[in-house]
Amino acid sequence: MTIALISLLLLCGCPPPASKSGNTGNTTSQTQQGSNQATPARGQQQVVAMVASDLGIGDGVRVRELDGLLANLGETKDISYTLYGTLPLQIEFGEIDSEVGMPDPESKLPGKMTDLQAAALLDQVQSCDWLVLSSGYLLKSALERIDNGSLQAKAVIVVDEIGSDGVTNTTSVPVFRLRFDICPAAFMAGAAAARSSNVAHFMLLGSADDPQVSEFMDAAVAGLEYVSPSAWVKQAVLPVDSRGMVAPETFRDEHIRLLNEAGQNFNANHYILDMTRSTPYITSLIAQPQGPLNGYVSGGYEDLRHLAESRVLTFGVKKGDVALAWLLKNCATVADLQAASDPDGYILFGLKGSRPGLDESAVGYTSLEYYERYNPDGPEIAAELETIWRELEAGELGVDYCDH
């Protein structure tokens, strides 16, 4: 089902968009980043392998960031590093189709790789110490190859756990999933939407395959209410299909249900999304200036501002390269990884200082550079959000969100 058809179906359930001064909230792609320099822990040189998966726009971004870190360490001989496959390209303005980010084996656009295509890259990996998976959707395939002996590794590190929930490890090789404290980023997504909107009505939508969806939604509501105490929020967690996607008809039906439930006085045109693999296409649909929703989007956990130049505010992000840099610096052995993880193999990263020696936050939000360019009140909004973020990082906000 194409986005054009979805738009027609949605039209029957959409109220007219709220008016907005300055014509929209625009932004562009630039994640807040630090140096990510790491000197690996002393010990035998680690042999690190990563496959160049491109399972959606966010996965491609993650792979490029991780490759930059690992390639730099490989050049300095701190590790031995091999990337299997071709580095994903970044999607550019004008390259977006009607189903952006959806798997399509025939497409040449970034973010269209299927799970089977990505899994095939694992067949090129024969042996390594650390197998780095940028996406949790690869974990099952990796463990199958480890189990049948075609792939040997001492440890598997899953940088983005989404897609790995429910995958059981029956091998003797330990799996470590990086888990990010996404509450600060979700709080910022809510605060940005509230600060941008002239009408305190909001749609908050999550995806059932995000293990942290409840935390995201709680923190996003806290951000909305911090800026707009009278915020009216309609929210729902949507089921996913076998691909981990929220089907177009599921989004349509749930959207109409929420509108009918709220009644004609509900006039939301700001959406906060945690839709995992479905976030790109839903963002593109909502943010069409001539579409039936004509809305503005913030959310997590990937930088999607280039999908709709004038309608995307900010996205919370997980900084996998920051987390992996910390691991390489502090963990020389599998025993070190086990010491850093909880009993279930999760290694938690959050704001700077959340781990000893973590001097850069492993979560953040995308800059409002283009939002400032396209909105008269943009500089004021950006400055206010920057103040909120500084207080979040310093633990001085004075607001209870996600038990923070």
ZIQUIQUI-V921920 format. One record per residue. N is the residue number from 1. OMEGA is omega as a letter, one per 20 degrees, with the letter a starting at -180 (999 if undefined). NEAR is the number of other C-alpha atoms within 10 Angstrom. Layout:
n=<N & N>
omega=<OMEGA & OMEGA>
near=<NEAR & NEAR>
This chain:
n=<1 & 2 & 3 & 4 & 5 & 6 & 7 & 8 & 9 & 10 & 11 & 12 & 13 & 14 & 15 & 16 & 17 & 18 & 19 & 20 & 21 & 22 & 23 & 24 & 25 & 26 & 27 & 28 & 29 & 30 & 31 & 32 & 33 & 34 & 35 & 36 & 37 & 38 & 39 & 40 & 41 & 42 & 43 & 44 & 45 & 46 & 47 & 48 & 49 & 50 & 51 & 52 & 53 & 54 & 55 & 56 & 57 & 58 & 59 & 60 & 61 & 62 & 63 & 64 & 65 & 66 & 67 & 68 & 69 & 70 & 71 & 72 & 73 & 74 & 75 & 76 & 77 & 78 & 79 & 80 & 81 & 82 & 83 & 84 & 85 & 86 & 87 & 88 & 89 & 90 & 91 & 92 & 93 & 94 & 95 & 96 & 97 & 98 & 99 & 100 & 101 & 102 & 103 & 104 & 105 & 106 & 107 & 108 & 109 & 110 & 111 & 112 & 113 & 114 & 115 & 116 & 117 & 118 & 119 & 120 & 121 & 122 & 123 & 124 & 125 & 126 & 127 & 128 & 129 & 130 & 131 & 132 & 133 & 134 & 135 & 136 & 137 & 138 & 139 & 140 & 141 & 142 & 143 & 144 & 145 & 146 & 147 & 148 & 149 & 150 & 151 & 152 & 153 & 154 & 155 & 156 & 157 & 158 & 159 & 160 & 161 & 162 & 163 & 164 & 165 & 166 & 167 & 168 & 169 & 170 & 171 & 172 & 173 & 174 & 175 & 176 & 177 & 178 & 179 & 180 & 181 & 182 & 183 & 184 & 185 & 186 & 187 & 188 & 189 & 190 & 191 & 192 & 193 & 194 & 195 & 196 & 197 & 198 & 199 & 200 & 201 & 202 & 203 & 204 & 205 & 206 & 207 & 208 & 209 & 210 & 211 & 212 & 213 & 214 & 215 & 216 & 217 & 218 & 219 & 220 & 221 & 222 & 223 & 224 & 225 & 226 & 227 & 228 & 229 & 230 & 231 & 232 & 233 & 234 & 235 & 236 & 237 & 238 & 239 & 240 & 241 & 242 & 243 & 244 & 245 & 246 & 247 & 248 & 249 & 250 & 251 & 252 & 253 & 254 & 255 & 256 & 257 & 258 & 259 & 260 & 261 & 262 & 263 & 264 & 265 & 266 & 267 & 268 & 269 & 270 & 271 & 272 & 273 & 274 & 275 & 276 & 277 & 278 & 279 & 280 & 281 & 282 & 283 & 284 & 285 & 286 & 287 & 288 & 289 & 290 & 291 & 292 & 293 & 294 & 295 & 296 & 297 & 298 & 299 & 300 & 301 & 302 & 303 & 304 & 305 & 306 & 307 & 308 & 309 & 310 & 311 & 312 & 313 & 314 & 315 & 316 & 317 & 318 & 319 & 320 & 321 & 322 & 323 & 324 & 325 & 326 & 327 & 328 & 329 & 330 & 331 & 332 & 333 & 334 & 335 & 336 & 337 & 338 & 339 & 340 & 341 & 342 & 343 & 344 & 345 & 346 & 347 & 348 & 349 & 350 & 351 & 352 & 353 & 354 & 355 & 356 & 357 & 358 & 359 & 360 & 361 & 362 & 363 & 364 & 365 & 366 & 367 & 368 & 369 & 370 & 371 & 372 & 373 & 374 & 375 & 376 & 377 & 378 & 379 & 380 & 381 & 382 & 383 & 384 & 385 & 386 & 387 & 388 & 389 & 390 & 391 & 392 & 393 & 394 & 395 & 396 & 397 & 398 & 399 & 400 & 401 & 402 & 403 & 404>
omega=<a & r & r & r & r & a & r & r & a & a & a & a & a & r & r & a & r & r & a & r & r & r & r & r & a & r & r & a & r & a & r & a & r & a & a & r & a & r & a & r & a & a & a & a & a & r & a & r & r & r & a & r & a & a & a & a & a & r & r & r & a & a & r & r & r & r & r & r & a & r & r & r & r & r & r & r & r & r & r & a & r & r & r & a & a & a & a & r & r & r & a & r & r & r & a & r & a & r & a & r & r & r & r & a & a & a & r & a & r & r & a & a & r & r & a & r & r & a & r & r & r & r & r & a & r & a & r & r & r & r & a & r & r & a & r & r & r & a & a & a & r & a & r & a & r & a & a & r & a & r & r & r & r & r & r & r & r & a & r & a & a & a & a & a & a & r & a & r & r & r & r & a & a & r & r & r & r & r & a & r & a & a & r & r & r & r & r & r & r & a & r & r & a & a & a & a & r & r & a & r & a & r & r & a & r & a & a & a & r & a & a & a & a & r & r & a & r & a & r & r & r & r & r & a & r & a & a & a & a & a & r & a & r & a & r & r & a & r & r & r & a & r & a & a & r & a & a & a & r & r & a & a & a & r & r & r & a & r & r & r & a & a & a & r & r & a & a & r & r & a & r & a & r & a & r & a & a & a & a & a & r & r & a & r & a & a & r & a & r & a & a & a & r & a & r & a & r & a & a & j & a & a & a & a & a & r & a & a & a & a & a & a & a & r & r & a & r & a & a & a & r & a & a & r & r & r & a & a & a & a & a & a & r & r & r & r & r & r & a & a & r & a & r & r & r & r & a & r & r & r & r & a & r & r & r & r & r & a & r & r & r & r & a & r & a & a & a & a & a & r & r & a & a & a & a & r & a & a & r & r & a & r & r & r & r & r & r & a & r & r & r & a & a & a & a & a & r & r & r & r & a & a & r & 999>
near=<10 & 10 & 19 & 13 & 12 & 16 & 18 & 12 & 16 & 19 & 16 & 10 & 18 & 20 & 17 & 13 & 15 & 16 & 13 & 13 & 12 & 11 & 13 & 25 & 33 & 25 & 29 & 23 & 19 & 17 & 19 & 13 & 16 & 13 & 10 & 18 & 14 & 19 & 15 & 20 & 18 & 13 & 9 & 11 & 14 & 20 & 18 & 20 & 24 & 24 & 27 & 23 & 31 & 29 & 25 & 24 & 26 & 25 & 22 & 25 & 22 & 24 & 27 & 20 & 17 & 25 & 21 & 14 & 19 & 26 & 17 & 16 & 20 & 18 & 11 & 11 & 12 & 20 & 20 & 18 & 21 & 17 & 18 & 16 & 15 & 11 & 16 & 21 & 15 & 15 & 19 & 11 & 11 & 9 & 12 & 18 & 15 & 15 & 20 & 26 & 27 & 23 & 20 & 15 & 12 & 9 & 12 & 9 & 19 & 22 & 26 & 23 & 24 & 18 & 18 & 11 & 15 & 20 & 19 & 15 & 18 & 24 & 15 & 13 & 21 & 14 & 16 & 21 & 18 & 20 & 24 & 22 & 25 & 28 & 26 & 20 & 23 & 22 & 25 & 17 & 19 & 23 & 22 & 15 & 17 & 19 & 16 & 10 & 11 & 15 & 19 & 20 & 20 & 16 & 20 & 22 & 25 & 25 & 26 & 21 & 23 & 19 & 20 & 19 & 13 & 8 & 13 & 11 & 14 & 11 & 12 & 11 & 16 & 17 & 22 & 23 & 23 & 20 & 23 & 24 & 19 & 25 & 27 & 25 & 31 & 35 & 29 & 30 & 32 & 35 & 25 & 29 & 30 & 24 & 20 & 24 & 21 & 15 & 20 & 23 & 23 & 24 & 20 & 21 & 24 & 26 & 24 & 21 & 24 & 21 & 15 & 18 & 19 & 16 & 18 & 31 & 26 & 17 & 27 & 31 & 27 & 24 & 28 & 28 & 19 & 18 & 17 & 20 & 13 & 11 & 17 & 19 & 17 & 18 & 19 & 15 & 18 & 18 & 16 & 18 & 11 & 7 & 14 & 19 & 21 & 24 & 16 & 17 & 13 & 14 & 18 & 16 & 13 & 16 & 20 & 17 & 12 & 16 & 19 & 13 & 11 & 14 & 10 & 10 & 9 & 20 & 21 & 25 & 27 & 33 & 26 & 30 & 29 & 30 & 28 & 24 & 26 & 24 & 28 & 25 & 22 & 21 & 26 & 27 & 24 & 24 & 26 & 19 & 18 & 9 & 17 & 22 & 22 & 19 & 24 & 27 & 28 & 32 & 35 & 28 & 25 & 26 & 26 & 28 & 29 & 21 & 27 & 25 & 22 & 23 & 28 & 32 & 31 & 35 & 32 & 27 & 24 & 29 & 29 & 23 & 25 & 25 & 26 & 22 & 22 & 25 & 19 & 21 & 15 & 19 & 19 & 17 & 19 & 17 & 10 & 13 & 22 & 18 & 13 & 18 & 17 & 12 & 9 & 10 & 18 & 20 & 22 & 17 & 25 & 24 & 23 & 16 & 15 & 15 & 15 & 9 & 11 & 17 & 15 & 21 & 21 & 27 & 26 & 26 & 29 & 27 & 23 & 28 & 18 & 20 & 27 & 20 & 16 & 19 & 20 & 15 & 15 & 22 & 16 & 13 & 18 & 19 & 13 & 14 & 19 & 16 & 12 & 18 & 20 & 12 & 13 & 19 & 17 & 12 & 12 & 11 & 14 & 9 & 13 & 9 & 19 & 18 & 9 & 12>
